[in-house]
C-alpha cells in the first residue's frame, strides 16, 4: 500500500476532525515554499501562460479555498499568522512582494475570489486583525476587479464572490456591476439545471465546480437580501444534481471529461456547496457518501510529489494533459471540495451516516451536456457517450477532452503526445483519419448531431471535402460505431477502442495478454479487458501501443484499434468496441453483429441475434 507524505494516506476521512486534518496535511508542505514575506509560494519550476510572479501569488492564494472554511467552522490553522502577514504584504503597494495591479483578463482576477470567500465566511480571521491602513490596502487591491475586463464565462462570477466579501465587511462594493454579471450568467443557462461555460460553451465540470458553486455561495449568503435569486439558484442546483450524480461511481471516482482535470477533487465541490447552502436534492447521508468517498479515492491516487505538494496531472503527475493556464499552484483549486468545513461542529452533516449512491438509471440522456450516460454499477463503470459540439476553443487538447465518442471513469481518455502516427496520437475512443501520410486528424467539432438514449449521431469534417457521419449504438460493455465516409481524398482511418492500462508492477513481469485475428483484437491485464471487432468494411484490427503518459488515468496503455483504407467516394466502416473493468472472461460470441440489406444496416445484440439494437437506412447518407 502506497505511503504518502505526512501520512495523509492513513487519514480515514470519516469525521470532521479527519477532514480538517486533510486540509492541513495538503497545505503543510507549502509552508517551506513560502517567500520571505509570505506573500508568494514557489511550488515548482514549470510555467503557465501568466507571469511567474502571478503563479507564485496563485500558489499562496488557492489553499484558502480549503483553509478559509476550516477556520470559518472553528478549526485551528497553525500557520494562519503567516497567511495574514502574506495578505498584508501582498496588498501593500509599497512592499516588494506586492501582488501588483490588474490588467484586463488578468489571472489575478481568478485568485481574488479566494479572498472574497474568506472575507464572506471568516471576516474575523482575515479582516478584523488588520490595522486601518492594512484594511484599506486589502479593499483597494480587491476593488480593482471592478475596473478590468474578465472573460465572458464563469470568470464573471469572481467579481460576484469578491463583492460578497466586500459587502460582508461593510465597505463599498459595486452592486450594479454585480447585478450585471449575475444577469449575464442567465444567458448561460440551458435547461434542467445545466449551464454552459459562456454562451455556446461546453457543459463540463465548470458547470458544477464553478457556476453552480458560486451561485450556491450567493444563495446561502444572500438569502435575506435576494431571496428570489437565492431560491432560483437552489432550485436549479437541485435539478442539476439529479443529472450530475450519474457522473459518480460508488467507488468514489468520477468521470474524467473536459478541461481543468488537474483540479481533481474539485469534481465533488458542487456537493459540498449543496450541503453548505442546505439544498436537499438527495439525503444528507447520500451527499456525505459522495463527498467522502470521492476525497478518499483521490488520496489513494499518486497525486502528490515526494515533497508532499500536489502535482499537475490527473491520477499521476502529467504535464502532457495539462492546460496552458496550469501553474504548480493550480491544483489547489481542488480544495473547494472542503467547503463543508465551514459547517458548525453540530451540523447534521457530521452526525449523518454515509450512504452509497441511490439506485440510478443504467442509461440516462443528458441533452444539454450532449451526453448519454451509461452505468455498469456492478463493476463501478460510468461511461459518457458524446455527440460533440458545434463550437470549439483554443484550450489544450480540446478534441481529446470534448470530442471523443465515449468517456470512462475507468479507462480514462488519452491526449496526443505528438503528431506522427497512431502511437504518438493515442487515438482512443475516436476516429483518426489521414491522407495516407501518417499525419492524423480527428473530430474537433460537430456540424450536426442527434441524441437519443440508444444512439447518438454526429456529422463532422476533418477537411472541407471529407464528410464523416458517425452513429454510436450506446451500450456497455459493448457498443457499436457506424461510420459513413464521403471523401474526395484517399484516406487511412483508425477507430480506437478503450485505452487499457498496463498495471504498475515495479518488481514483476508485465502481465499483458493479447488475443487477435484479422478482424478482432483483445487486450487483457489485471485491470480488465479492452477489445475491438471489425464488423463491416475493408479493414482489420491491431493493438496500438501509444506513447507513455498520454492517458489521464494510466501512464502506460494499449489501444485496440480497427484500421482501414478508404478510397475516394463512399465508404462504410463499422466496429464493435468492448471494455470491461476488473474482468478476465469474455466471448466474441457476445459481440454485436451487423447485417446489411439494400443499404439498411441492422445491429443485433450478439451472434444469436436475440435483440435488434439499431436499424439505419444509409441511402440518403451516401453521396
Beta strands, then each sheet from edge to edge (+ up, - down):
strand 1: 363-366
strand 2: 371-376
strand 3: 381-386
strand 4: 406-408
strand 5: 431-434
strand 6: 440-441
strand 7: 448-451
strand 8: 455-463
strand 9: 466-473
strand 10: 478-487
strand 11: 491-501
strand 12: 513-517
strand 13: 520-525
strand 14: 528-536
strand 15: 539-544
strand 16: 557-566
strand 17: 569-581
strand 18: 593-597
strand 19: 600-604
strand 20: 612-617
sheet 1: 1+ 2- 3+ 4-
sheet 2: 6+ 5- 11+ 16- 15+
sheet 3: 7+ 8- 9+ 10- 17+ 14- 13+ 12-
sheet 4: 18+ 19- 20+
end
